[in-house]
Amino acid sequence: MKDIDKSIRAALAAEDRELFEEFGGEQSLFEMIAESFRGRQRWLMIGMHCNMFVLVALAVVSAIEFFRVESTRAMIAWATGFIVGCLGTWTIKLWWWTRTDRNALTREIKRVELQIARLAARLRPADDAAESS
């Protein structure tokens, strides 16, 4: 993958190289987390993370109480609470990762759109000169 990146950088003009360097780096995990809390859907992300913390607390309390009770019925109830808490947490995490992946993909598409627009702007003067002849 690094070889193709080197080939692309070599083919770009100096002006394009600066732009590529500005937008070319991949985000770290912490940058992706911070970016997920920006934008129009930040309240949805905050709400989902609050729900996730509640589900984690449910799983922890259920696990502790599972070992404290003595009746089988209570054990089954606390084990069910633990399973619900874990599955809910995993579901929210999977949802969050798909949203993060979507944001990264959108960023890549925007980068390609920018390159196409810059290429079209560069080719336009040549087309205008050919038409006026």
C-alpha positions in Angstrom: 0.0 0.0 0.0 2.9 2.3 0.7 4.2 1.9 -2.9 1.0 3.2 -4.4 1.1 6.2 -2.1 4.6 6.9 -3.3 3.5 6.6 -6.9 0.6 9.0 -6.4 2.7 11.6 -4.6 5.3 11.4 -7.4 2.6 12.0 -10.0 1.1 15.0 -8.3 2.2 18.6 -9.0 3.9 20.6 -6.2 0.7 22.5 -5.5 -1.3 19.3 -5.3 1.3 17.6 -3.2 0.8 20.3 -0.5 -2.9 19.8 -0.6 -2.5 16.0 -0.4 -0.2 16.3 2.6 -2.7 18.6 4.3 -5.6 16.1 3.8 -3.7 12.9 3.2 -3.0 11.7 6.7 -5.2 9.1 8.2 -6.9 10.0 11.5 -5.8 8.4 14.7 -8.3 6.6 16.9 -8.6 9.5 19.2 -9.2 11.9 16.3 -12.0 9.6 15.0 -13.6 9.5 18.4 -13.5 13.3 18.7 -14.9 13.7 15.2 -17.8 11.4 16.0 -19.0 13.9 18.6 -19.0 16.8 16.1 -21.6 17.6 13.5 -25.4 17.3 13.3 -25.7 14.0 15.0 -23.5 14.7 18.0 -26.5 14.5 20.4 -27.3 11.0 19.0 -23.7 9.9 19.7 -23.8 11.4 23.2 -27.1 9.6 23.9 -25.9 6.3 22.6 -22.7 6.5 24.7 -24.8 7.4 27.8 -26.9 4.3 27.0 -23.8 2.2 26.6 -22.5 3.3 30.1 -25.8 2.4 31.6 -25.6 -1.0 30.0 -22.1 -1.5 31.2 -23.2 -0.7 34.7 -26.1 -3.2 34.4 -23.6 -5.9 33.3 -21.2 -5.2 36.1 -24.0 -5.0 38.8 -25.6 -8.2 37.4 -22.2 -10.0 37.5 -21.6 -9.0 41.1 -25.1 -9.9 42.2 -25.0 -13.2 40.4 -22.4 -14.5 42.8 -24.1 -13.1 45.9 -27.5 -14.7 45.5 -28.2 -18.3 46.4 -31.5 -19.2 44.6 -31.4 -20.6 41.1 -34.2 -18.3 39.9 -32.2 -15.2 41.1 -29.1 -16.5 39.4 -30.9 -16.8 36.1 -32.4 -13.3 36.5 -29.0 -11.7 37.2 -27.3 -13.8 34.4 -30.0 -12.5 32.0 -29.3 -8.9 33.1 -25.6 -9.5 32.5 -26.2 -10.9 29.0 -28.6 -8.1 28.1 -26.0 -5.5 29.3 -23.2 -7.1 27.3 -25.2 -7.5 24.1 -26.5 -4.0 24.3 -23.0 -2.6 24.8 -21.6 -4.7 21.9 -24.5 -3.5 19.7 -23.9 0.1 20.4 -20.1 -0.3 19.8 -20.8 -2.0 16.4 -23.1 0.8 15.5 -20.5 3.4 16.5 -17.8 1.7 14.5 -20.0 1.6 11.4 -20.7 5.4 11.8 -16.9 6.0 12.2 -16.2 3.9 9.1 -18.8 5.9 7.2 -17.2 9.2 8.2 -13.8 8.0 7.1 -15.2 6.8 3.8 -17.0 10.1 3.2 -13.7 11.9 3.9 -12.0 9.8 1.3 -14.7 10.4 -1.3 -14.5 14.2 -0.6 -10.7 14.0 -1.2 -11.3 12.2 -4.5 -13.9 14.8 -5.5 -11.5 17.6 -4.7 -8.8 16.0 -6.9 -11.3 15.6 -9.8 -12.4 19.2 -9.5 -8.8 20.4 -9.5 -8.1 18.2 -12.6 -11.2 19.5 -14.3 -10.1 23.1 -13.6 -6.7 22.4 -15.0 -8.1 20.9 -18.2 -10.7 23.6 -18.8 -8.3 26.3 -20.1 -7.0 23.8 -22.7 -10.6 23.0 -23.8 -11.4 26.7 -24.1 -8.3 27.3 -26.2 -9.2 24.5 -28.5 -12.8 25.8 -29.0 -11.7 29.4 -29.8 -9.4 28.2 -32.6 
